Amino acid sequence: MNLTRSFLTFAVASVVLAAFSLQAADQKKGGDGWQNWFKDGLGDAKIVSGTASYKAENGVLTGTTVEGSPNTFLMKGPYKDFELEFEVKVDDALNSGVQVRSHVAKAGDPALKGGKAGKALPVGRMYGPQCEIAVNGTAGDFYDEARRAVWWTDVTNTQAIRTAASKAAFKKGEWNKYRIVVQGDHYRSWVNGVPTADFRQSDDPEGYIGFQVHSIKKGAGPYSVQWRSVRIRETK
């Protein structure tokens, strides 16, 4: 009898602990599958391609330029289908972006033959689709970073979405809300609720997300870009 009671007590305790663990995991994800990033530092993110600095404090990720560094990325993943949301603020003089389904160049990578401007990329360089962060009217459009060096809206003949409203959606000196949805070969983005890209391309079925700090000219900067309320939800 005592043995039975001990077993039942252990079983109940196990169920309770499992329930608490699931609840804690759900809270960390933010409910409904959302995962909140940079609440407790950089986590498992990795800096690639350059030497710009990154720090995460109070849920705000800050990337700061370093003179002499090429484009730098804070990378997480890989991911296939997902929704990504964040708010971002960038110094007017700095160009930035967020890579999606992107890659890191490896020795012998066939995709790098030719590369940007006909040059092969160095090993360790991040490349692929990038959702633009800039004050010059290109925000929310997708650029093929370090690979074709072209705008995806041009390649896919979807320039019609680049309306006056989409080009004016990003506000200088303010926090701007982005939403990026990638499902199958379908890529979409919104800046402050305004549609800014909607196209299809099948070259990159899976890849990394990377938060960019762009290179700067000698004697310029330092400049910073900040992200907050960053969250992602994988979809099917």
C-alpha positions as CSV (number, residue, x, y, z in Angstrom):
1,M,0.0,0.0,0.0
2,N,2.8,2.4,0.9
3,L,4.6,1.5,-2.3
4,T,1.4,2.3,-4.3
5,R,1.0,5.7,-2.5
6,S,4.6,6.5,-3.3
7,F,4.2,5.7,-6.9
8,L,1.0,7.8,-7.2
9,T,2.7,10.7,-5.4
10,F,5.6,10.5,-7.8
11,A,3.3,10.3,-10.8
12,V,1.3,13.3,-9.7
13,A,4.5,15.3,-9.0
14,S,5.8,14.4,-12.5
15,V,2.6,15.6,-14.2
16,V,2.7,18.9,-12.2
17,L,6.3,19.5,-13.1
18,A,5.6,18.7,-16.8
19,A,2.7,21.2,-16.8
20,F,4.9,23.9,-15.3
21,S,7.6,23.2,-17.8
22,L,5.1,23.5,-20.7
23,Q,3.7,26.7,-19.3
24,A,7.2,28.2,-18.9
25,A,8.1,27.2,-22.5
26,D,4.8,28.7,-23.8
27,Q,5.4,31.9,-21.9
28,K,9.0,32.1,-23.3
29,K,7.5,31.8,-26.8
30,G,4.9,34.4,-26.0
31,G,1.9,32.1,-26.7
32,D,0.6,30.9,-30.1
33,G,4.1,29.7,-31.0
34,W,5.8,33.1,-31.0
35,Q,9.4,33.2,-29.8
36,N,10.7,36.4,-28.3
37,W,14.3,37.2,-29.1
38,F,16.9,39.2,-27.2
39,K,15.1,39.4,-23.9
40,D,18.0,37.9,-22.1
41,G,21.0,38.9,-24.2
42,L,22.1,37.6,-27.6
43,G,21.4,34.0,-26.8
44,D,22.6,31.6,-29.4
45,A,23.0,34.2,-32.1
46,K,26.3,34.3,-34.0
47,I,28.2,37.3,-35.5
48,V,29.4,36.5,-39.0
49,S,31.0,38.3,-42.0
50,G,32.5,41.3,-40.1
51,T,33.5,42.8,-36.8
52,A,30.6,45.3,-36.0
53,S,29.5,45.1,-32.4
54,Y,26.1,43.8,-31.0
55,K,24.6,44.0,-27.6
56,A,21.1,43.2,-26.2
57,E,19.9,45.1,-23.1
58,N,16.3,45.3,-21.8
59,G,15.0,43.7,-25.0
60,V,16.7,46.1,-27.3
61,L,19.3,44.8,-29.8
62,T,21.9,47.4,-30.8
63,G,24.4,47.0,-33.7
64,T,27.2,49.5,-34.0
65,T,29.5,50.1,-36.9
66,V,33.3,49.5,-36.7
67,E,35.5,51.4,-39.1
68,G,37.2,49.0,-41.5
69,S,34.7,46.2,-41.1
70,P,32.7,44.8,-44.0
71,N,28.9,44.2,-43.7
72,T,28.3,42.3,-40.5
73,F,25.4,40.1,-39.5
74,L,24.0,38.7,-36.2
75,M,22.7,35.3,-37.4
76,K,20.1,32.9,-36.1
77,G,18.6,29.8,-37.6
78,P,18.2,28.2,-40.0
79,Y,14.5,28.6,-40.8
80,K,12.0,27.6,-43.5
81,D,8.5,29.1,-43.3
82,F,8.0,31.9,-40.7
83,E,6.5,35.2,-39.6
84,L,9.0,37.7,-38.3
85,E,8.1,40.9,-36.5
86,F,10.2,43.7,-35.0
87,E,10.5,47.4,-34.5
88,V,13.7,49.1,-35.8
89,K,15.3,52.5,-35.6
90,V,18.4,53.4,-37.6
91,D,20.8,56.4,-37.8
92,D,19.9,58.4,-41.0
93,A,23.5,57.9,-42.3
94,L,23.4,54.1,-41.9
95,N,21.9,51.5,-44.3
96,S,20.8,48.2,-42.7
97,G,18.5,45.2,-43.3
98,V,17.4,41.8,-42.1
99,Q,18.5,38.7,-44.0
100,V,15.9,35.9,-44.4
101,R,16.6,32.4,-45.7
102,S,20.2,33.5,-46.3
103,H,23.4,31.5,-46.4
104,V,27.1,31.7,-45.3
105,A,29.6,31.2,-48.0
106,K,31.7,28.0,-47.8
107,A,34.6,26.8,-49.8
108,G,33.5,25.4,-53.1
109,D,30.0,26.9,-52.8
110,P,28.7,26.8,-56.4
111,A,26.3,29.7,-55.8
112,L,29.3,32.0,-55.4
113,K,30.8,31.6,-58.8
114,G,30.8,35.2,-60.1
115,G,29.2,36.6,-56.9
116,K,28.6,40.3,-56.6
117,A,30.1,42.4,-59.5
118,G,31.6,39.2,-60.9
119,K,33.8,38.5,-57.9
120,A,33.7,35.3,-55.8
121,L,32.6,35.9,-52.1
122,P,35.0,35.2,-49.3
123,V,34.4,32.2,-47.1
124,G,32.2,33.2,-44.2
125,R,30.3,36.0,-46.1
126,M,26.5,36.0,-45.6
127,Y,24.4,36.3,-48.7
128,G,20.8,36.0,-49.9
129,P,17.5,37.8,-49.6
130,Q,17.6,40.9,-47.4
131,C,14.6,43.1,-46.3
132,E,15.9,46.6,-46.5
133,I,16.1,49.1,-43.6
134,A,16.9,52.6,-44.9
135,V,15.6,56.2,-45.0
136,N,15.9,56.6,-48.8
137,G,12.6,55.0,-49.9
138,T,13.8,51.4,-50.3
139,A,12.7,50.2,-46.8
140,G,10.8,46.9,-47.0
141,D,12.0,46.0,-50.4
142,F,14.2,42.9,-50.7
143,Y,17.8,43.1,-52.0
144,D,19.8,40.0,-53.0
145,E,22.7,40.7,-50.7
146,A,26.2,39.9,-52.0
147,R,24.9,37.5,-54.6
148,R,23.1,39.1,-57.6
149,A,23.2,42.6,-56.1
150,V,19.7,43.3,-57.5
151,W,16.2,44.1,-56.1
152,W,13.9,41.1,-56.0
153,T,11.0,43.3,-57.0
154,D,12.9,44.1,-60.3
155,V,13.9,40.4,-60.9
156,T,10.3,39.2,-60.3
157,N,8.5,42.1,-62.1
158,T,6.6,43.1,-58.9
159,Q,7.6,46.7,-58.9
160,A,3.9,47.8,-58.8
161,I,3.9,47.3,-55.0
162,R,6.6,49.9,-54.6
163,T,4.0,52.7,-54.5
164,A,4.5,56.2,-53.1
165,A,3.0,55.0,-49.9
166,S,5.4,52.1,-49.6
167,K,8.4,54.3,-50.3
168,A,7.2,56.8,-47.6
169,A,6.3,54.2,-45.0
170,F,9.6,54.3,-43.1
171,K,9.9,57.3,-40.7
172,K,13.3,58.9,-40.1
173,G,14.4,58.9,-36.5
174,E,11.4,56.9,-35.3
175,W,10.7,53.3,-34.4
176,N,9.3,51.5,-37.4
177,K,7.4,48.3,-37.3
178,Y,8.2,45.5,-39.7
179,R,6.4,42.3,-40.5
180,I,8.0,39.7,-42.8
181,V,6.2,36.5,-43.9
182,V,7.9,33.8,-45.9
183,Q,6.0,30.7,-46.8
184,G,7.1,28.3,-49.6
185,D,8.4,30.5,-52.4
186,H,6.2,33.5,-51.3
187,Y,7.9,36.5,-49.7
188,R,6.0,39.5,-48.2
189,S,6.8,42.5,-46.1
190,W,5.0,45.4,-44.4
191,V,6.5,48.6,-42.9
192,N,4.2,50.3,-40.4
193,G,1.3,48.3,-41.8
194,V,2.0,49.4,-45.4
195,P,2.7,46.5,-48.0
196,T,6.2,46.9,-49.3
197,A,7.1,43.7,-51.1
198,D,5.1,40.7,-52.4
199,F,7.0,38.3,-54.8
200,R,7.9,34.6,-55.3
201,Q,11.3,33.0,-55.8
202,S,12.3,29.4,-55.2
203,D,16.1,29.8,-54.9
204,D,16.3,29.7,-51.1
205,P,13.9,27.2,-49.5
206,E,15.7,27.4,-46.1
207,G,18.3,29.7,-44.5
208,Y,19.4,32.0,-41.7
209,I,18.0,35.2,-40.4
210,G,20.7,37.9,-40.0
211,F,20.5,41.4,-38.5
212,Q,22.8,43.7,-40.5
213,V,25.2,46.4,-39.5
214,H,26.4,47.9,-42.8
215,S,30.0,48.9,-43.5
216,I,30.9,52.6,-43.4
217,K,33.4,54.8,-45.2
218,K,36.7,55.6,-43.6
219,G,36.4,58.5,-41.1
220,A,32.6,58.1,-40.8
221,G,30.5,57.0,-37.8
222,P,30.2,55.3,-35.5
223,Y,26.5,54.7,-36.4
224,S,24.0,52.4,-34.8
225,V,20.8,50.5,-35.7
226,Q,18.5,49.2,-33.0
227,W,15.8,46.5,-33.0
228,R,13.2,45.8,-30.3
229,S,10.1,43.6,-29.8
230,V,11.7,41.0,-32.1
231,R,9.7,37.8,-32.3
232,I,9.3,34.9,-34.7
233,R,6.8,32.2,-35.3
234,E,7.5,29.2,-37.5
235,T,4.6,28.2,-39.8
236,K,3.7,25.4,-42.1
